[in-house]
């Protein structure tokens, strides 16, 4: 079974917005083994939309249209579908009355233009919209099931769950769905991850492992299809094998972010952390506190951007700064140790580096960063790295490596109650 | 003149990636008055692609295809175009030789599979790729100009500049381009911005003003078309009028971010800033330091997430914390004043609040934030707000208001040399 998605709306043909509804719909379709044949965006032009529907109709078994169901003149989806299929449109007076009551419940007298939302295409089944006023429609033509859903994401999502998903589940063969599991890897280059998982490509098929790289992180998607029990079993096996091949840098088997994994580990150890950041300037603190309830493991931090503050807030000696420079192993180490001591946390993170674009030298080129993590039993991890990429990328990769070093130190530490 | 864009690649039909190349291409096309008729994504299926090309061919004057030009079997764009147009494909041996030399220059012997990249469609003009090995092609059929460009964004961008733009410029009528200018507004609700600019909708046409809202910011795009001199004149006029209608909350007429505008103002005043953050936990510091060269105006900051650190790092008294709570006007003010004094900066920012999801009460519900900015002449701005939205949205809006209060204080301050 194949499907196509058409997003309707001239605003989606501009330079500022993308149709993201299709990602949600694709995931739903995949879950029932329905493959996406293609997707398109078209403006508020009834003829263009009617032609596009006619293009997809003989090629797919499910056609989902999003947007263009509102009350104004540029909401042309109902009209275009009727035009394409040669059907009539009529106003459903019961629906008009429901719309009127919906507006009344908000204390508003319904504007007459809203009658357009009660237009029903002949032969179509109306789909209730629990989150808004524009109802959807579902109709069948020449072996293709057509769904008209609103374009507002929360309405589209709710109606996908309420109407599209149950319909898909009721179709023969859709128990052979497709499912994905994401495994996350910290601080390894994409090429290195590829090299490590090469045997898994052989064993499970290259097309069943999707690699997505971002600064400091590689996400591996394992993909399996078939009946639920069978595909889940296969996903377990794939995850296990991928984790084994990649090894220690795997930090998440369920899509959790690195900051939330570190937060969970700190909680499990009953331990706290504090941060001393220079080039990342608060990014590590900001990431750790994205986790709800982070006040249980994060005490705070200092952003010692200037050398004066490295001295006054952290007690790094002026002579050390002068002799080794602010971007040096010893300063990174002292930042981690001192922030731990002064802010009275169990663990301390220190980061000092050159994010660029200025400030680089031959000896310490842009991208050079010293990252250190200090622990409660005198542990100290340090890395000197040179990250590629622009200012934001260097900062992101630095924050990622700092959190990863802390994660490894926590994994190596004995159980809880350490402070 | 109308155009369509087709992105080729099965990976773009999955749940993790969107075709973003089309935004860049749309902006280029718009600049020459070429309107986008529609855009589509199709997988690595030559017949599906050939059918889609046949659909767009009679409807547009420019058809841009991105992706599917690599050397592997799933790179099917050349084949699909030839199939659709009934043309032959041949290997260009001169091109093979060039590819071989390109690989040799990296010290690599070219794999034979790369010969596929030298396939040229009969009647097509080859388009040089300055950023990669896959060349593009350009051909004409039935009044439509077809461009085959690579899918890798930096290659696609370079080839758009090198081939598509000059071709568009050479066509009659394309001097009537469309241009956009972005005006940015801080900390006003979208509805309030809409109300203020209502007269501009009347004066310039509703369709020529695009409103894009994100947490703490509303961007207004002024759109004008026509010959260059005429449309720029119109854009100036629209920008001036919009800025006048919205007033003080307008912080940028050229798309610059709030943090960079604040950075420029600090530089102009020869002044520095330091931050004391609780619920935003480093976000303001991180934003200020996204600006290259920020060490000239940002000295550093403290993230006083725990009450203990509000006391030890900022000297907020235990009694104050106990009597008023950490989320209170007096604590916000003291944070701003103390961080300014202790970190020896001209300006100080203090933020304390409840980002949620936990920690709210009847008196201080989730989203309650106190934001204060202290200046070098005893100035102090304070706001108590209750932001809607989730944890990240509350934090983003808080950082935005803090920067906005600082911007206004800087605008009200006398010239430079104040410290």
Interface residues (C-beta under 8 A of the other chain):
Chain A: X11 X13 X14 X15 X16 X17 X18 X19 X20 X23 X26 X27 X30 X36 X37 X38 X39 X40 X41 X42 X43 X48 X51 X52 X55 X59 X180 X210 X212 X221 X275 X277 X279 X280 X281 X282 X283 X284 X285 X286 X288 X289 X290 X292 X293 X294 X295 X298 X299 X300 X301 X302 X303 X304 X305 X306 X308 X309 X313 X343 X344 X356 X357 X358 X391 X392 X395
Chain B: X11 X13 X14 X15 X16 X17 X18 X19 X20 X23 X26 X27 X30 X36 X37 X38 X39 X40 X41 X42 X43 X48 X51 X52 X55 X59 X180 X210 X212 X221 X275 X277 X279 X280 X281 X282 X283 X284 X285 X286 X288 X289 X290 X292 X293 X294 X295 X298 X299 X300 X301 X302 X303 X304 X305 X306 X308 X309 X312 X313 X343 X344 X356 X357 X358 X359 X391 X392 X395
